[in-house]
Every structure is written in C-alpha cells, then in structure tokens.
Amino acid sequence: MNVWLIMIALGLGTFIIRFSFIALFGKREVPPLLQRGLRLVPASVLFALVVPQILTRDNAVDLSLSNPRLIAGVVAGMVAWRTKNVVLTILSGMIVLWLMLALQSVL
C-alpha cells in the first residue's frame, strides 16, 4: 500500500510541476530572460549525466590517459566541435571507446 501512495504522490508532484508552467505561461509570453535560461537546460542536463561517467573509474576521479572513457569523450567532443554532426559524434566516441577497451584487454 505504501508503494502505491508513493507512486501516486510522485505522479501528482510531477503533474503539478509541469502544469504550473502551462498555467503560468499558457496565455502569456515567456519573458526573454527565462527563455534564454530554458534554452540552456538540455545541454546542462546532458553535461550533468555524461561528465561523471567520463571522469570517474572505480568510484574515483581518473584524469589519466589510461581512462578509455576520457579519451573517447575528448575525441567525441572534438568531432562534435568540428562537424556539428550528432551521428558522427556518437559513432566516433563509441568506436574509440571500443578500441581502447579492446587494447586494454589485450595488454
């Protein structure tokens, strides 16, 4: 029973948070400052999800060249910067990660 109450409460909380923006700004124009801030949210969330995975290994920060995720992340970042192509960015990062992991298992 407690699990159902928690699920219902979380669902209502999520609904209220989302509906508040619709109720507040549904018939009004969003202020320019808020628009600028909201444009940065997706990049901030992606950064917050990806960076800890790239920089940590075995629950510790690893900034060495032996960290395959760091190398793959740097390569993917450079490809993204140069090409601005999401597919190439993902492919290059994954290929470099797989190659680095394969090299580590051989050595």
Backbone torsions as a table, in degrees:
resi	resn	phi	psi	omega
1	MET	NA	-40.1	179.9
2	ASN	-63.0	-35.6	179.9
3	VAL	-63.6	-41.2	179.4
4	TRP	-66.3	-38.6	177.8
5	LEU	-65.0	-39.9	178.1
6	ILE	-64.9	-44.5	179.9
7	MET	-63.0	-41.8	178.7
8	ILE	-66.0	-43.0	179.5
9	ALA	-63.3	-43.1	178.9
10	LEU	-65.9	-39.7	177.1
11	GLY	-62.3	-44.6	177.7
12	LEU	-64.5	-40.7	177.6
13	GLY	-60.9	-44.5	178.2
14	THR	-62.6	-44.3	178.9
15	PHE	-60.5	-45.1	-178.2
16	ILE	-63.3	-42.2	179.6
17	ILE	-62.6	-45.9	-179.0
18	ARG	-69.8	-40.9	-178.9
19	PHE	-67.5	-28.7	-179.3
20	SER	-60.3	-38.3	178.9
21	PHE	-68.9	-37.8	178.5
22	ILE	-66.7	-43.0	-178.7
23	ALA	-67.3	-39.4	-177.8
24	LEU	-74.9	-41.1	-170.9
25	PHE	-117.9	12.1	-178.5
26	GLY	-63.8	-39.0	-176.7
27	LYS	-113.0	4.3	179.8
28	ARG	-118.3	162.3	174.6
29	GLU	-83.8	136.6	179.4
30	VAL	-71.7	132.3	179.5
31	PRO	-58.5	144.7	-177.1
32	PRO	-57.7	-37.6	179.7
33	LEU	-63.9	-41.9	177.6
34	LEU	-67.1	-38.1	176.6
35	GLN	-60.5	-45.2	179.0
36	ARG	-61.6	-42.7	179.7
37	GLY	-65.6	-41.7	-179.1
38	LEU	-68.9	-26.7	177.1
39	ARG	-65.1	-24.8	-177.5
40	LEU	-89.6	-8.4	-176.4
41	VAL	-61.7	-48.3	-178.6
42	PRO	-59.3	-42.2	179.6
43	ALA	-66.0	-38.1	179.1
44	SER	-65.9	-41.7	179.6
45	VAL	-66.2	-44.2	178.2
46	LEU	-60.9	-43.9	178.3
47	PHE	-60.2	-44.4	-179.1
48	ALA	-66.2	-28.3	178.4
49	LEU	-82.6	-37.1	-171.9
50	VAL	-85.9	-44.3	-172.0
51	VAL	-59.9	-43.6	177.6
52	PRO	-62.0	-33.0	178.4
53	GLN	-70.1	-32.3	-179.1
54	ILE	-78.0	-40.3	-171.7
55	LEU	-88.0	-14.0	-177.5
56	THR	-111.1	145.8	174.8
57	ARG	-146.9	129.9	-176.6
58	ASP	56.2	42.4	177.1
59	ASN	60.7	28.5	176.4
60	ALA	-142.5	150.1	177.5
61	VAL	-68.3	128.4	-178.9
62	ASP	-129.0	102.9	-179.6
63	LEU	-102.6	19.4	-177.5
64	SER	-86.5	165.2	178.0
65	LEU	-73.2	-6.8	176.7
66	SER	-87.0	0.5	177.0
67	ASN	-87.2	105.5	-176.3
68	PRO	-65.4	-32.0	179.5
69	ARG	-68.8	-36.4	177.9
70	LEU	-64.8	-46.1	179.2
71	ILE	-61.6	-46.2	179.9
72	ALA	-63.6	-38.5	178.4
73	GLY	-65.5	-40.0	178.1
74	VAL	-65.6	-43.9	178.7
75	VAL	-62.9	-45.3	179.0
76	ALA	-62.7	-39.0	177.4
77	GLY	-63.5	-40.5	178.3
78	MET	-67.4	-40.3	177.9
79	VAL	-64.6	-41.8	178.3
80	ALA	-62.5	-41.9	-179.1
81	TRP	-65.0	-42.4	-176.1
82	ARG	-78.5	-40.6	-172.1
83	THR	-101.5	-25.8	-174.8
84	LYS	56.8	32.1	-178.8
85	ASN	-115.3	117.6	-175.4
86	VAL	-65.6	-42.5	-177.6
87	VAL	-64.0	-46.2	177.9
88	LEU	-63.2	-36.3	178.5
89	THR	-62.9	-49.0	-179.6
90	ILE	-64.1	-46.4	-179.0
91	LEU	-62.1	-45.1	-178.1
92	SER	-64.8	-42.1	178.7
93	GLY	-63.8	-43.0	-179.4
94	MET	-68.3	-41.5	179.8
95	ILE	-63.4	-45.0	179.2
96	VAL	-64.4	-40.5	178.3
97	LEU	-62.6	-46.1	179.6
98	TRP	-63.1	-41.2	178.5
99	LEU	-64.5	-43.3	179.4
100	MET	-64.3	-41.2	178.2
101	LEU	-66.6	-38.0	177.6
102	ALA	-65.6	-40.9	178.1
103	LEU	-65.0	-39.5	179.0
104	GLN	-65.7	-36.5	-178.8
105	SER	-73.8	-28.4	179.1
106	VAL	-76.4	-40.0	-177.6
107	LEU	-81.6	NA	NA
